[in-house]
């Protein structure tokens, strides 16, 4: 099919891309918009490394055709910070050792940001349930869970 | 993955969607994409055209009906279902089942109608919908709307009793009866991101200690999700009796496949049924 013009907001900035409409959102973000924070771990919606927020909801961007995000607000890991301040969950990962190789980390941060926007003091059980769609091969998850539980959301603008 | 350069038709209204469906029967419908995009990635499908239903926002709702039942639109996601107090009240086992589908990222996009249309015998919501006597409403531009009980929707493995110009529009759940007791259980490799090895939905109506309505439905134990009629008939007319689970072999036909074995599925189905009936026998 001939390319279509798709417009959406990425991390607060309006974007206009001319792409084939079944291109995966993951590929449009990484290749067309050079937002390479989101990773491809499986391409099948199993690992969560490609997690982004679409209108505030976490999705596997490897499973979203770009045609379906016309008019949407998209947030990637690059968009979690505000005014040169890291998102509190990013600070927590740094303080509590939530990352080793880092390949899963963008997906975990975005998924955690969705959780923390709704529940700013989650229990470990809630965190494990919310992050069940994100896989990590390095850490054994404990420090990821600890980082999210210990995130201090107070003072962070909604 | 090689990017698909397929055409995409993106209707904004139901009427447009049905017109496009009629004139492009070979166009593959795609809603949340959590099944279709995986099939595309794996090379299992490669259509030239997709019918993109995501824009049909009027079907993304969950509505309480005047009769007390719930109607779930074809574009309603598992997340929308779990957030609906109507569904919590009328069909708590559907909320339970929805929470076991994939993970949050999948639940935010995947639709109930997609679970039905994908027609996998392992679909997590399908035994629940069978237990609840769900009706599926479909529509075509030529003939309008019709309703099919889910129990009559599947004619065989991944085959639906729908015409090529039809699309699923609603899933209707009856009102909950005060004497209904329900149960859901899924067995998978882990609690999230797992296709079921066995999945079960049960509803029994117990009045004055006696079962007068019984629905026992299982997935992943036959080519389609099945109602277990021998078990159901044995439950009728008495107290909820876990011993009727011994009749289950007459209703299921599990196989060896990549996820599990015939022997495991047989044994596990019997055990989870027995356990569920024990649990339900104690409910008041």
Interface residues (C-beta under 8 A of the other chain):
Chain A: X1 X4 X20 X21 X22 X23 X24 X27 X43 X44 X45 X46 X48 X51 X54 X57 X58 X59 X60 X62 X63 X64 X65 X67 X68 X111 X114 X129 X130 X132 X133 X134
Chain B: X1 X3 X4 X5 X6 X7 X8 X10 X30 X33 X34 X37 X38 X40 X41 X42 X50 X52 X54 X79 X102 X103 X104 X105 X106 X108 X109 X191 X192 X193
